[in-house]
Amino acid sequence: QVGLRGAAHNVSALPQLAMVIPMPSVAAGPPTAFTLSMSRYIVGLVAVQAFCLAMKLAMLDFMGSLYCGILVGLGYYAVTNDMNFQALMMYGMLGLINGIFDLVRVLDVVFKSPVPIFAPSMGVMYNLGSLALILAPVTGFIGAFIVYKVYQDQNAAGGSGAAYTNLSSASQPVSYGAAAPAPKSNFQTFSGSGQKLGDA
């Protein structure tokens, strides 16, 4: 497991890179039917990423586990909150960045490690770790692509979400990814005729 653990130090710049990338904006509104239909794919990706998280912890890759854990948390939050758009955007961005660094780690192991990435003689845990090492960038890139398609669809719909019905809040106005509108004020300016000092 020397090759797998040694490649874990290539991700030190990940949090700094993630913080300087601006989040895309989209018109406020509930998720479209297409966005909701993508939830099952996000669930599958999050499940695979949870497996990668477990294997990174088993290999004592604590930095990689941290970023993978954040990714899993964002994906879980998004799918359990009607495909929350802000969480999806962060999930896609972090998945893309994390996927790039994980791909570098895969290439580092393939070309620099004296041990093959898959070796039956190394035992089950080593090969499961290698599988997780490959699945991490694959799921990150797939998740980023799905989020990009969701962004395109949501933006094209103008955030209207005409095909979406929120049964749990049908009697309330929906504000998806935007601040609630300010309450209307009942204040009225002074009206009527004025009087001057000294008038009877």
N, C-alpha and C positions, 0 to 999 in steps of 0.2 A: 504493500500500500504506500510505499515511499513516493512513487510517481504521482499518485492521486493526491496525496497530502501536500506534496511540494508545489503543486500547481495552484493551491488555494491562496497563495499570497499575491496572485495577479489581480485581485479585485479590490485593492485598497483605495482606488480612486473612484469607486462606484458612487458613494453618497455625495461627493462633491460634484460629480457630473450630473447626477439626478436633480440636484437642487437648482442648477442654472438653466434647465430646460423649461420654457414656459408651457403652461397647460393650454391647449386649444379651447376656444370658447364656442358655444353653440347657442342657438335661440332657446329660451326657456320653454319647457313643456314636458308632458309625460313621455315615457318611452314609446316608440313605435312598435308595431306588431313584429317587424323584422328584428328590432333590438331584443324584444322578449323571446323570440324564437332562438336567439343565439345563447340563451342562458344555459341550455343543456350542454352546449359545447364548452362553455366556461366552467361548468361543474366538472366535466370530464378532465379538463386541463388542470383544474385545482386539485383534483384527486391524484393525478400523476405527479404534480408538483409537491403534494404532501408526502408522497413516497420519496421523492428526491430529497425533501427536507429531512426525513427520517434517516436516509442513508448518509447525508452530509453530517448529521449529528453523530452517527455511528463511526464515521471516519474522523471525528473531532475537527471538522471544518466549521469552526464557530462563526467566522465572518460570512462564509457562504450560507450557513444556516440562518443567519440574521436576515440577509436579503431575501432568501427564499421564503422565510417565515412571513416577512412583510408582504411579499407577493401573494402568498396563500391567504393571508388575512384580508388583503384588498379584494381578491377574487371572491372570497366567501362573503364579505360585506356587500359586494355589488349584487350577487345573485340572491341574497336573502333580503334585499331592499329594493325589489322591483327593478333590477339592473340600474342601480344608481349611477348616473352618468359621470359624476366627478370621480367616484371610486373606479369606474371602468377606465377612465382616461389615465389615472395614475397606475392602474394595473397594466395597461398596455405599454405605457412609457417605461415603467420599471422592468417589465418583462423583456422589452427590446434591449434596454441597456444591460440587464443581467444576462440576457441571452448572448450578447456580444462577448462579454467577459467569460461566460461559460464555454463558448466556442473556442476562445483562446486557450482555455484550460484543456479542452479535448485535444486540440492540435499539439499542445505542449506535451501531453502524455503520449500521444501517438508517435511523435517524432523525437522526443528526448528521453523518455523513460526507457530504462533497460528491460523492463518487463512489458510484454504485450498488453494491450488494453483489456483483452479477454484471454485468460489463461486458466484452464481447468485445474491445473496443479496448484493454483493460488487459493483455492477454496471458494465457497459459495459467497461469502461476504465481499470478497474482492471483486467478483464478477457482478454482483448486484450493485456494488458501488460504481463500477464501470458503466453499467446500464443506466444508472441514475445520472452519471456524468454526461452521457449522450442525450438522455431525455430532457435534461434541464434546458439547454439552448433550443431544442426543437419545440418544446412547449412554450417557451418564452416568445419565440418568433411567431408561432401559430396564434398565440394569444394577442400579440401586437397587431397581427393582420386582421383578426376578428374585430378588435376594438377600432381599427381604422375603418373597416366597412361599416361598423355601427355609427361611427362619427359621420361618415359620408351620408348614410341614410337619415340620421337624425337631423343633420344640417339641411339636407334636401327637403325634409318635411317641415323645416322651419320651427321644429320643436312643437308642432301642433299635436302630434300623436293622435290623429283622427281615428285610427283603428284600435286605439287602446282604451279600455274602460277599467278604471280603478274601482272595483266593487266596494272596497273597504272605505272609500271616501267619496262615494258618489254624490253625497249631499254637500260636499265641501269643495271649494275651488282648489285645483291642483297647481302647485308651484314646484316644478321639477328642476332642481339644480339652480334655483334662483331664490333670492330673499323674498319673504312674504310681503305683499303690498301694504303700504301704510294705511291705517284706518282713516276713513273719511272724517273730517272735522265738522262739527255742527256750529262752529263759530260764525256769526254773522256780523258784518260791519254795521256801524251806527246808521240808521236811516230815520228820516223825518226832518222837520224844520228845526233850525237852531234859534236860539235867542241870544241877544246881546245883553251885556251888563247894563242895568238901568232901565231896561224895558219893563213895562208893567205887565 
